[in-house]
Amino acid sequence: MQLAAIIVSLVLIVVGVALFGRAIAQIYRFVRLGQPVPAGSRTDDPKQRTLTVVKEFLGHTRMNRWGVVGVAHWFVAVGFFSLLLTIVNAIGQLFQADWILPVIGDWAPYNVFVEFLGLMTTLGILTLIVIRQLSRPGAAGRKSRFAGSNFGQAYFVEAVILIVGVCILTLHALEGAQHHVDGYEASFFATYPLVAAFKGMSLGALQNLTYLFAMIKIATSFIWMITVALKTDMGVAWHRFLAFPNIWFKREADGDVALGALQSMVSGGEPIDFEDPDEDAQFGVSQVEHFSWKGILDFSTCTECGRCQSQCPAWNTGKPLSPKLLIMALRDHSHAKAPYLLAGGGKDEEGNEKASAEQLADVPAAALAEAERPLVGTLEENGVIDPDVLWSCTTCGACVEQCPVDIEHIDHIVDMRRYQVMIESSFPSEAGTMLKNLEKKGNPWGLAKKQRLAWTKEVDFDVPVVGKDVEDLTEVDYLYWVGCAGALEDRAKKTTKAFAELLHMAGVNFAIMGGDEACTGDSARRLGNEFLFQQLGRQNVEMLNMAFGESDGEDGEEAVKVEKSKKKIVATCPHCFNTIANEYPQLGGEYEVIHHTQLLQHLVDEGKLVPVTPVEGLITYHDPCYLGRHNKVYTPPREIIAKVPGLRNEEMHRHKERGFCCGAGGARMWMEERIGKRVNNERVDEALSLNPDIISTACPFCLVMLTDSVNGKKNEGQAKESTQVVDVAQLLLESVKAPSDPAGEPEKADEPEPEPVK
């Protein structure tokens, strides 16, 4: 028995270690097939990056949001790495049944550690097995976050962990029995019943059991190692190794998720100069090797847990997009194509093969066939990613927010969109109207510039316009960036007028840009038209910098720079807010930007706005994705609602970090929904389940989408006629304006100002 155990174990150890070493080298070469990233963008602040990895692993910061799942996974993950010495112990036991580790083998704290973590790892994996079984697609279908995951691979990994956990506990009990443990000892607090059972056995029986369980533990561990070494695309296994570098190289060194700003377009690791792009610049991604090496690492790290899928508004409304399945498809394609690429294969811009026939002679036929697949294409075209998948994304950020291994889904989706739009001119036709209007008129509706000022004639106070009523923005406290919807869309204009009136009542000195304001380019950029975004953005930045008193020193004049803290902008649209605050710095525009709910909260807290008139009814608040998840502004709108007397607030099931999209982001505002249930209807159904009198939000896009759905529900008799959809500013104005005593204009005071988005 002992000899057989030794031979089997040693053979598996040698083969496993050799193949695993080869697999690591293969993955390294494979990841390097991706394009370079801008210098320092993934390696800045190594100390902070290392701390981020430690924090995310030991704290399980993303996983622990899922309650018992996070706790169970923590023990499994920590047990995997911290119990590695038990393999050494098992190898020693093959040669000497009662062998223990030198120095620490008979140290009580170490034995308690092994007992505790071995027990909790075993219980943890049992918990995860039960959860997976309870969450199987079966009758749940798409509602299961595991729909589409590789169940066979998951079962294999779970079985390995369970067997190893049982072996650890059993071997520890055998160790106690052989070392003549008399009575209960803390070192064997979990396995003492087994120790007691083994005490009655003969020494030979104890030794043979030790050889058997040591062999089972070693064989199971190294069969697992051989299996994953031969299948480097098994994300459910490899994530336990690749998650560490993937988190270390994440976009934000401080641990923030890849939300807010989109990254600038790069080619060969260098930002593209859109005023004079290189002839050979790669616009977007049309082949898997065009993704950055971080993208390739992302695909390989996916653990198929389905958290992204469970939160995705597209998947939850019957669309073909699942962030998990998209990443899995890119992973499988990239791994299948890897032998071709590693042999030097690839196509130039004319579609000609770069490698010679001799170079590709030894490439497997399957890899050559994979290389012919279009990255984006229909089922008939044998595409890797279907166009309907690509265009279903609202860029809401739920996938990025929930991913426990920091995959950057939105960046990859937008990179594919960029090629489709800018090179192939292939995108939903109705979005073309929006792009043409942006190019010609600077707004998605194609309306004249002068109409941006129409709303100012509908209020009973003067709204200063830069260049007309004030020379520049040095004369005011804030520039109010009205935005296209706020100036031109009838429902959104109600928010604009309410907010402007509140500023006027509070004595806040502000001005607007009027006709000089153009679309920030948010929809164009997220649709994939980076060139148009750059054009609109540079135009706005130049206009804003000039309005704030900056000059570039042309014609012999000395350049004038204005401190960021003196360039204050407030926006009612979260998309404008996000773009100006987070993306315009890429174009040379550094401003302090706050959302209107942040400023209103500040004014209420300082007593400049006092809600006095009750607004009766039940209210539920919808978190705009680009205000909440993308910029972490959750509290101000809720605090304002809480200050309005008469309101009873009740949260929808999906709120804050898990808030559900309205369906308008990612340029979906300008595209038809032809597949599945409309996203805004799904969200409104959730809101109406509370039977609210008021559905509130803080975004003009959300306001439009929710209002359209509520009106449709009213026509169908599914919503009461009294249900309103209003912006937080409208609510506050209704409460601040006392019917019998209209609010005056309080004196301004030097108060601390709200923190801007960094």
C-alpha positions in Angstrom: 0.0 0.0 0.0 2.7 2.4 1.0 4.8 1.8 -2.1 1.9 2.2 -4.5 0.9 5.4 -2.8 4.4 6.8 -3.1 4.8 5.8 -6.8 1.4 7.2 -7.8 1.8 10.4 -5.8 5.4 11.2 -7.0 4.5 10.6 -10.7 1.5 12.9 -10.4 3.6 15.5 -8.6 6.3 15.5 -11.3 3.9 15.6 -14.2 1.7 18.2 -12.5 4.5 20.6 -11.7 6.0 20.3 -15.1 2.8 20.9 -17.0 1.7 23.7 -14.6 5.0 25.5 -15.2 4.5 25.1 -19.0 1.0 26.4 -18.6 2.1 29.6 -16.8 4.7 30.2 -19.6 1.9 29.7 -22.2 -0.4 32.1 -20.4 2.3 34.7 -20.1 3.1 34.5 -23.9 -0.6 34.5 -24.6 -1.4 37.6 -22.6 1.5 39.4 -24.3 -0.2 39.0 -27.6 -2.4 42.0 -26.6 -1.5 45.5 -27.4 0.6 47.7 -25.1 -1.0 50.2 -22.8 0.1 53.8 -22.3 3.3 54.0 -20.3 2.6 53.9 -16.5 -1.1 53.6 -16.8 -1.2 50.1 -15.2 2.0 50.3 -13.1 1.7 53.7 -11.3 1.9 53.6 -7.5 3.0 50.0 -7.1 2.7 50.2 -3.3 -0.9 51.3 -3.4 -1.6 48.6 -6.1 -0.2 46.0 -3.8 -2.3 47.2 -0.9 -5.3 47.1 -3.1 -4.7 43.4 -4.0 -4.3 42.6 -0.3 -7.4 44.5 0.7 -9.5 43.0 -2.1 -8.3 39.4 -1.3 -8.3 39.4 2.5 -11.3 41.7 2.7 -13.1 40.1 -0.2 -14.5 43.6 -0.6 -16.6 42.7 -3.7 -17.6 39.2 -2.7 -18.8 40.0 0.8 -21.6 42.2 -0.7 -23.3 38.8 -1.4 -23.6 37.8 2.3 -23.1 34.1 2.9 -21.6 33.5 -0.5 -18.8 36.0 0.2 -18.1 34.4 3.6 -18.0 30.9 2.2 -15.8 31.9 -0.7 -13.4 33.7 1.7 -12.7 30.5 3.6 -12.3 28.5 0.4 -9.9 31.1 -1.1 -7.9 31.6 2.0 -7.8 27.9 2.8 -6.5 27.1 -0.7 -3.3 29.2 -0.1 -2.8 29.0 3.6 -3.2 25.2 3.8 -0.5 24.5 1.2 1.8 23.1 3.9 -0.7 20.3 4.4 0.5 18.9 1.0 4.1 18.9 2.3 2.8 17.1 5.4 1.0 14.5 3.2 4.1 13.9 1.2 6.0 13.2 4.4 3.3 10.9 5.6 3.7 8.7 2.5 7.2 7.8 3.7 6.5 7.8 7.5 2.9 7.6 8.6 3.3 9.5 11.8 5.5 12.2 10.2 4.8 15.9 11.2 6.2 19.1 10.0 9.4 20.1 11.8 9.2 22.9 14.4 5.5 23.7 13.9 4.1 20.2 13.5 3.4 19.7 17.2 2.7 23.4 17.9 -0.8 23.8 19.2 -1.6 27.1 17.5 -0.7 25.7 14.1 -2.8 22.6 14.7 -5.7 24.7 15.8 -5.2 26.8 12.6 -5.3 23.6 10.4 -8.3 22.3 12.2 -10.3 25.5 11.9 -9.4 26.4 8.3 -9.7 22.8 7.1 -13.2 22.6 8.7 -14.3 26.0 7.4 -12.9 25.4 3.9 -14.9 22.1 3.8 -18.0 23.8 5.1 -17.4 26.7 2.7 -17.3 24.6 -0.4 -20.3 22.6 0.7 -22.2 25.9 1.1 -21.1 27.0 -2.4 -22.1 23.6 -3.9 -25.6 23.9 -2.3 -25.9 27.5 -3.6 -24.9 26.5 -7.1 -27.5 23.6 -7.0 -30.2 25.9 -5.8 -29.3 28.4 -8.5 -29.1 26.1 -11.4 -30.8 27.4 -14.6 -33.4 24.7 -14.7 -36.8 26.4 -14.2 -35.1 29.7 -13.4 -33.6 29.9 -16.9 -32.1 33.4 -17.5 -32.8 34.4 -14.0 -30.0 32.1 -12.8 -26.6 33.9 -12.7 -25.1 30.5 -13.6 -27.0 30.3 -16.9 -24.3 29.7 -19.6 -21.5 28.9 -17.2 -19.5 25.7 -17.6 -21.1 23.4 -15.0 -18.9 20.4 -15.6 -15.8 22.5 -14.9 -17.4 24.0 -11.8 -18.4 20.5 -10.5 -14.8 19.3 -11.0 -13.3 22.2 -9.1 -15.9 21.9 -6.3 -15.3 18.2 -6.0 -11.5 18.7 -5.8 -11.8 21.2 -3.0 -14.3 19.0 -1.1 -12.1 15.9 -1.3 -9.0 17.8 -0.3 -10.8 19.4 2.7 -12.0 16.0 3.9 -8.5 14.5 3.4 -7.0 17.4 5.5 -9.3 16.8 8.4 -9.0 13.0 8.2 -5.2 13.1 8.0 -5.1 15.4 11.0 -7.3 13.1 13.0 -5.0 10.1 12.0 -2.0 12.2 13.2 -3.7 12.7 16.5 -4.5 9.0 16.9 -0.9 8.0 16.1 0.6 10.5 18.4 -1.5 9.1 21.3 -3.8 12.0 22.0 -5.5 11.1 25.3 -8.7 12.9 25.9 -9.9 16.1 24.3 -7.3 18.6 23.1 -7.8 22.0 21.5 -5.4 21.0 18.7 -8.1 18.6 17.5 -11.2 20.5 18.5 -13.0 19.6 15.2 -11.7 16.2 14.5 -11.6 14.8 18.0 -14.6 12.4 17.3 -12.5 10.9 14.5 -9.4 10.8 16.7 -11.4 8.8 19.2 -12.7 6.5 16.6 -9.3 5.8 15.2 -7.8 5.1 18.7 -9.2 1.6 18.7 -7.4 0.6 15.5 -4.1 -1.2 15.2 -1.0 0.7 14.3 -0.9 -1.1 10.9 -4.4 0.0 10.1 -3.7 3.6 11.1 -0.6 3.6 8.9 -2.4 2.2 5.8 -5.2 4.7 6.3 -2.7 7.4 6.4 -1.0 6.2 3.2 -4.4 6.0 1.5 -5.7 9.4 2.5 -2.3 11.1 1.8 -2.3 9.6 -1.7 -5.9 10.7 -2.3 -5.1 14.2 -1.2 -1.9 14.4 -3.3 -3.5 12.7 -6.3 -6.6 14.9 -6.2 -4.5 18.1 -5.9 -2.2 17.2 -8.8 -4.8 15.7 -11.0 -6.5 19.1 -10.7 -3.1 20.8 -11.5 -2.6 18.6 -14.6 -6.2 19.3 -15.8 -6.0 23.1 -15.5 -2.5 23.0 -17.0 -3.9 21.3 -20.0 -6.9 23.7 -20.2 -5.6 27.2 -19.7 -9.0 28.7 -20.6 -10.7 27.1 -17.5 -11.5 30.4 -15.8 -13.3 28.8 -12.9 -9.9 27.3 -11.9 -7.4 29.8 -13.2 -9.0 32.8 -11.6 -7.5 31.9 -8.3 -4.1 32.7 -9.8 -4.9 35.3 -12.4 -7.1 37.4 -10.2 -4.1 38.7 -8.3 -2.3 40.3 -11.4 -5.7 41.3 -12.8 -6.5 43.3 -9.7 -2.9 44.6 -9.4 -3.1 46.0 -13.0 -6.6 47.4 -12.7 -7.2 50.8 -14.1 -7.3 52.7 -10.8 -4.4 52.1 -8.4 -6.5 53.1 -5.4 -8.9 50.3 -6.0 -11.7 52.2 -7.7 -13.6 50.3 -10.3 -13.2 51.1 -14.0 -16.3 53.4 -14.1 -16.7 57.1 -14.7 -14.4 58.1 -17.5 -13.9 56.0 -20.6 -10.2 55.6 -21.6 -8.9 57.6 -24.5 -8.5 55.7 -27.7 -5.0 54.4 -28.2 -3.1 52.6 -30.9 0.0 50.6 -30.2 -0.1 51.9 -26.6 -0.1 55.6 -27.6 -3.1 58.0 -27.5 -4.4 58.8 -31.0 -4.0 62.4 -32.1 -7.3 63.0 -33.7 -6.2 66.2 -35.3 -3.5 64.4 -37.2 -3.8 60.6 -36.7 -1.1 58.3 -38.0 -1.9 56.5 -41.2 -1.5 53.1 -39.6 -3.4 54.0 -36.4 -5.7 51.2 -35.2 -9.2 52.7 -34.5 -10.9 50.5 -32.0 -10.9 46.7 -31.9 -11.7 44.4 -34.9 -9.5 41.4 -33.9 -9.0 39.9 -30.5 -5.3 40.7 -30.7 -6.2 44.4 -30.9 -7.3 44.4 -27.3 -4.7 45.4 -24.8 -2.8 42.8 -22.9 -4.9 43.8 -19.9 -8.0 42.9 -21.9 -6.6 39.5 -22.7 -5.9 39.0 -19.0 -9.4 40.1 -18.2 -10.9 37.5 -20.4 -8.7 34.7 -18.9 -9.6 35.7 -15.4 -13.4 35.4 -15.6 -14.6 32.9 -13.0 -18.1 32.6 -14.6 -19.8 33.5 -11.3 -22.5 35.4 -13.1 -22.7 38.4 -10.8 -22.4 40.7 -13.7 -25.1 38.8 -15.6 -27.5 38.9 -12.7 -27.3 42.7 -12.5 -27.3 43.4 -16.3 -30.4 45.4 -17.4 -30.0 44.0 -20.9 -29.9 40.3 -19.8 -32.7 40.9 -17.3 -35.0 42.1 -20.1 -34.5 39.4 -22.6 -31.7 40.9 -24.6 -28.8 38.7 -25.9 -26.2 40.6 -24.0 -24.7 38.9 -20.9 -21.5 40.5 -19.7 -20.3 37.1 -18.5 -21.1 35.3 -21.8 -19.5 38.1 -23.8 -16.2 37.8 -21.7 -16.4 34.0 -22.0 -16.8 34.2 -25.8 -13.8 36.5 -26.1 -11.8 34.2 -23.8 -12.6 31.1 -25.7 -12.0 32.8 -29.0 -8.7 34.3 -27.9 -7.4 31.0 -26.5 -8.5 29.1 -29.6 -6.8 31.6 -31.9 -3.6 31.8 -29.8 -1.6 29.1 -31.6 -2.2 31.0 -34.9 -1.1 34.3 -33.3 1.9 32.8 -31.5 3.1 31.4 -34.9 3.1 34.9 -36.2 -0.3 34.9 -37.8 -2.4 38.0 -38.3 -3.8 40.3 -41.0 -2.6 43.7 -42.1 -5.0 46.6 -42.8 -5.6 45.2 -46.4 -6.6 41.8 -45.0 -3.4 40.1 -46.2 -1.7 37.4 -44.1 1.4 38.6 -42.3 2.9 35.2 -41.7 4.2 32.9 -44.4 2.8 29.5 -45.2 5.9 27.9 -43.6 5.3 29.8 -40.4 1.7 28.6 -40.2 2.4 25.0 -41.4 2.2 23.5 -37.8 -0.7 25.5 -36.6 -3.8 23.3 -35.8 -6.6 23.5 -38.3 -9.0 24.6 -35.5 -6.8 27.6 -34.7 -6.7 28.5 -38.4 -10.4 28.3 -38.7 -10.8 30.4 -35.5 -8.6 33.1 -37.1 -11.1 33.5 -39.9 -14.0 34.3 -37.6 -15.0 38.0 -37.5 -14.9 39.4 -34.0 -18.3 41.1 -34.5 -20.7 39.3 -36.7 -24.0 37.5 -36.9 -24.5 33.8 -36.4 -24.6 33.3 -40.2 -21.3 35.1 -40.4 -19.8 32.9 -37.6 -19.1 36.0 -35.6 -17.6 35.8 -32.1 -19.8 38.7 -30.8 -23.3 39.2 -32.3 -24.0 42.9 -33.2 -27.2 42.7 -31.1 -25.0 41.8 -28.1 -22.8 44.7 -28.7 -25.5 47.3 -29.1 -27.6 46.1 -26.2 -25.2 47.6 -23.6 -26.4 50.7 -21.7 -22.9 51.1 -20.1 -24.7 51.3 -16.8 -21.6 49.8 -15.0 -23.5 47.1 -13.0 -21.1 44.4 -14.4 -18.0 46.4 -13.6 -19.3 47.2 -10.1 -20.1 43.6 -9.2 -17.2 41.7 -10.8 -15.1 40.2 -8.0 -11.9 40.0 -10.2 -12.1 43.6 -11.6 -12.9 42.8 -15.3 -13.4 46.1 -17.3 -16.4 45.1 -19.4 -17.4 48.5 -20.6 -14.0 49.5 -21.9 -13.9 46.3 -24.1 -17.5 46.8 -25.4 -16.8 50.4 -26.3 -13.5 49.5 -28.0 -15.5 47.1 -30.3 -18.1 49.7 -30.9 -15.4 52.2 -31.9 -14.2 50.1 -34.8 -17.8 49.3 -35.9 -18.8 53.0 -36.0 -15.6 54.7 -37.1 -14.3 52.1 -39.6 -17.2 50.0 -40.6 -20.0 52.6 -40.2 -22.0 49.7 -38.8 -24.4 50.7 -36.0 -28.2 51.0 -35.5 -29.6 53.3 -38.1 -31.6 55.5 -35.8 -28.4 56.4 -33.9 -27.1 57.9 -37.2 -29.7 60.7 -36.9 -28.3 61.6 -33.5 -24.7 61.7 -34.8 -25.7 63.9 -37.8 -27.5 66.3 -35.5 -24.5 66.5 -33.1 -22.2 67.2 -36.1 -24.4 69.9 -37.6 -26.2 71.5 -34.7 -24.2 70.5 -31.6 -27.2 68.7 -30.0 -29.0 65.4 -30.5 -32.3 66.9 -31.6 -30.8 69.1 -34.3 -32.4 72.3 -32.9 -31.0 75.7 -33.4 -28.6 77.2 -30.9 -30.9 80.0 -29.9 -33.5 77.5 -28.7 -31.1 76.7 -25.8 -32.2 80.0 -24.3 -36.0 79.5 -24.7 -36.4 78.2 -21.2 -35.0 81.4 -19.7 -38.0 83.3 -21.0 -40.3 80.9 -18.9 -39.0 82.0 -15.5 -39.7 85.3 -13.8 -36.1 86.3 -13.1 -33.1 87.1 -15.2 -30.7 84.2 -16.0 -27.3 85.7 -16.8 -25.6 84.5 -20.0 -21.9 84.6 -20.4 -20.8 87.0 -23.0 -24.1 88.8 -22.9 -25.0 89.6 -19.3 -21.6 88.8 -17.7 -18.3 89.2 -19.4 -16.9 85.9 -18.1 -17.3 83.4 -15.3 -15.0 85.2 -12.9 -18.1 87.3 -12.0 -20.2 84.4 -10.8 -19.9 81.5 -8.3 -21.0 78.8 -10.6 -21.4 78.1 -14.3 -24.7 76.2 -14.6 -24.2 73.6 -17.4 -27.7 73.2 -18.6 -27.1 70.3 -21.1 -28.9 69.5 -24.3 -31.9 67.7 -22.6 -32.2 70.4 -19.9 -32.4 73.1 -22.5 -34.3 71.4 -25.3 -36.5 68.6 -24.0 -39.8 69.7 -22.5 -39.8 67.4 -19.5 -36.2 68.0 -18.7 -36.7 71.7 -19.0 -39.0 71.5 -15.9 -36.0 70.4 -13.9 -33.8 73.2 -15.4 -36.3 75.8 -14.5 -36.8 74.4 -11.0 -33.1 74.2 -10.3 -32.5 77.7 -11.6 -35.3 79.1 -9.5 -33.9 77.4 -6.4 -30.5 78.9 -7.1 -32.1 82.3 -7.5 -34.1 81.9 -4.2 -30.9 80.9 -2.4 -29.0 83.9 -3.7 -26.5 81.8 -5.6 -24.7 83.8 -8.3 -24.7 81.7 -11.4 -24.6 82.1 -15.2 -25.1 79.9 -18.3 -23.3 79.6 -21.6 -26.5 79.8 -23.6 -26.1 79.1 -27.3 -22.3 78.6 -26.9 -23.0 75.4 -25.0 -22.7 72.3 -27.1 -23.3 68.6 -26.3 -20.6 67.2 -24.1 -20.3 64.2 -26.5 -21.3 61.6 -23.9 -23.6 59.7 -26.3 -21.2 60.0 -29.2 -18.4 58.5 -27.2 -20.3 55.6 -25.8 -21.8 54.8 -29.1 -18.2 54.5 -30.4 -17.7 57.7 -32.4 -14.6 58.9 -30.6 -13.7 61.4 -33.3 -17.0 63.3 -32.8 -16.5 63.2 -29.0 -13.1 64.7 -29.4 -14.4 67.4 -31.7 -17.2 68.4 -29.4 -15.1 68.0 -26.3 -12.2 70.2 -27.5 -14.7 72.8 -28.7 -16.3 72.9 -25.2 -13.0 72.9 -23.3 -11.7 75.8 -25.4 -14.9 77.7 -24.8 -15.0 76.9 -21.1 -11.4 77.8 -20.5 -11.9 81.1 -22.3 -15.0 81.8 -20.2 -13.1 81.1 -17.0 -10.5 83.7 -18.0 -7.8 81.4 -19.3 -5.7 82.2 -22.4 -3.1 80.2 -24.3 -0.8 83.1 -24.8 -1.2 83.5 -28.6 0.1 86.6 -30.5 2.8 87.3 -28.0 0.5 87.5 -25.0 1.5 85.7 -21.8 -0.5 82.5 -21.1 -3.0 82.8 -18.3 -4.0 79.7 -16.2 -6.8 79.6 -13.7 -6.8 77.3 -10.7 -9.1 74.3 -10.9 -10.8 75.4 -7.6 -11.9 78.6 -9.2 -13.6 76.9 -12.2 -16.8 75.7 -10.7 -19.5 74.0 -12.7 -22.8 72.5 -11.6 -24.8 70.2 -13.9 -28.3 68.7 -13.7 -27.4 65.9 -16.2 -25.3 63.1 -14.7 -24.0 62.4 -18.2 -22.7 66.0 -18.6 -21.5 65.9 -15.0 -19.5 62.7 -15.6 -18.1 63.9 -19.0 -17.0 67.3 -17.8 -15.6 66.1 -14.5 -14.0 62.8 -15.5 -13.3 63.0 -19.3 -12.6 66.6 -20.1 -9.3 66.4 -18.2 -8.2 64.1 -21.0 -8.7 67.1 -23.3 -7.1 69.8 -21.1 -10.2 70.8 -19.2 -9.8 70.7 -15.4 -12.8 71.9 -13.5 -14.5 71.4 -10.2 -17.8 69.8 -11.1 -20.8 69.0 -8.8 -24.2 67.6 -9.5 -27.2 69.8 -8.8 -28.3 67.5 -6.0 -25.0 68.0 -4.2 -25.4 71.8 -4.4 -29.0 71.6 -3.3 -28.2 69.5 -0.4 -25.5 72.0 0.6 -28.0 74.9 0.3 -30.6 73.0 2.4 -28.0 72.1 5.1 -26.9 75.7 5.3 -30.5 77.0 5.7 -30.5 78.9 2.4 -33.3 76.7 1.2 -35.9 75.6 3.8 -38.5 73.0 2.8 -41.6 73.9 4.7 -44.6 73.0 2.6 -45.5 69.3 3.0 -45.5 67.2 -0.2 -47.7 64.3 0.7 -47.3 60.7 -0.6 -45.1 57.7 -0.9 -42.0 58.3 -2.9 -39.3 56.0 -4.3 -36.1 57.2 -5.7 -34.4 55.9 -8.9 -30.6 56.1 -8.9 -29.2 57.3 -12.3 -26.4 55.0 -13.3 -24.0 57.9 -14.2 -24.7 59.7 -10.9 -24.7 56.6 -8.7 -22.5 53.8 -9.8 -20.2 55.8 -12.0 -19.7 58.7 -9.6 -20.8 57.3 -6.2 -23.3 60.1 -5.5 -26.1 58.3 -3.6 -26.7 60.4 -0.5 -27.5 63.9 -1.6 -30.7 63.1 -3.4 -31.9 61.0 -0.5 -31.1 63.6 2.1 -33.0 66.2 0.1 -36.0 63.9 -0.1 -35.7 63.2 3.7 -35.9 67.0 4.4 -39.2 67.5 2.5 -42.0 67.2 5.0 -44.9 64.8 4.2 -42.9 62.4 2.0 -42.6 58.7 3.0 -39.6 57.2 1.2 -39.4 53.5 0.3 -36.5 52.1 -1.6 -36.9 49.8 -4.6 -35.4 46.3 -4.2 -32.6 47.3 -6.6 -31.1 50.5 -5.5 -27.7 52.3 -4.9 -24.9 50.0 -6.0 -27.4 47.5 -7.3 -29.7 50.1 -8.9 -31.3 49.1 -12.2 -30.8 51.2 -15.3 -33.5 53.2 -17.0 -32.2 52.0 -20.4 -31.0 55.3 -21.8 -27.2 55.1 -21.2 -24.6 54.1 -23.7 -26.4 56.1 -26.4 -29.4 53.7 -26.0 -31.5 56.9 -25.5 -31.3 57.3 -29.3 -31.8 53.6 -30.3 -35.0 51.5 -30.5 -35.5 48.5 -28.3 -36.6 45.7 -30.5 -35.7 42.7 -28.4 -37.3 41.6 -25.2 -38.9 43.8 -22.6 -38.1 47.5 -22.6 -35.6 48.3 -19.8 -37.6 51.4 -18.7 -40.7 49.2 -18.3 -38.8 46.7 -16.2 -37.6 49.5 -13.9 -41.1 51.2 -13.7 -42.7 47.8 -12.9 -40.4 47.5 -9.9 -41.2 51.1 -8.8 -45.0 50.5 -9.3 -44.8 47.4 -7.1 -44.5 49.8 -4.2 -47.6 51.7 -5.3 -45.8 55.1 -5.1 -47.4 58.5 -5.5 -44.1 59.9 -6.8 -41.1 58.3 -8.6 -38.2 60.7 -8.3 -34.8 60.8 -10.0 -32.0 63.2 -10.7 -31.2 62.8 -14.4 -33.1 64.1 -17.5 -32.5 60.9 -19.4 -34.0 58.9 -16.6 -36.8 61.4 -16.3 -37.8 60.9 -19.9 -37.5 57.1 -19.9 -39.4 56.7 -16.6 -42.1 59.2 -17.7 -42.7 57.4 -21.0 -43.1 54.1 -19.2 -45.4 55.5 -16.5 -47.6 57.2 -19.1 -47.8 53.9 -21.0 -48.7 52.1 -17.8 -51.4 54.6 -17.1 -52.9 54.1 -20.5 -53.0 50.4 -19.9 -54.5 50.8 -16.4 -51.4 49.5 -14.7 -50.6 52.7 -12.9 -52.8 55.1 -11.0 -53.4 58.4 -12.7 -51.9 60.4 -9.8 -48.4 58.8 -10.1 -45.8 61.5 -10.9 -42.3 61.3 -12.2 -40.2 64.3 -11.1 -36.7 65.4 -10.5 -35.5 66.0 -6.9 -35.2 69.7 -7.7 -38.9 69.9 -8.6 -39.8 68.3 -5.3 -37.6 70.6 -3.3 -39.0 73.7 -5.1 -42.5 72.6 -4.4 -41.7 72.3 -0.7 -39.6 75.5 -0.4 -42.2 77.7 -2.0 -44.6 78.4 0.9 -48.1 79.1 -0.7 -48.9 82.1 1.4 -45.3 83.4 1.8 -43.2 83.1 -1.4 -39.6 82.6 -0.6 -37.4 85.6 -0.8 -33.7 85.8 -1.5 -31.7 85.0 1.6 -28.4 86.8 2.0 -25.4 84.9 0.8 -23.0 83.7 3.4 -19.5 82.4 3.2 -20.2 78.7 3.8 -18.1 75.7 3.1 -18.9 74.4 -0.4 -19.8 70.9 -1.3 -17.0 68.5 -2.3 -16.5 68.3 -6.1 -16.0 65.1 -8.0 -12.3 64.4 -8.3 
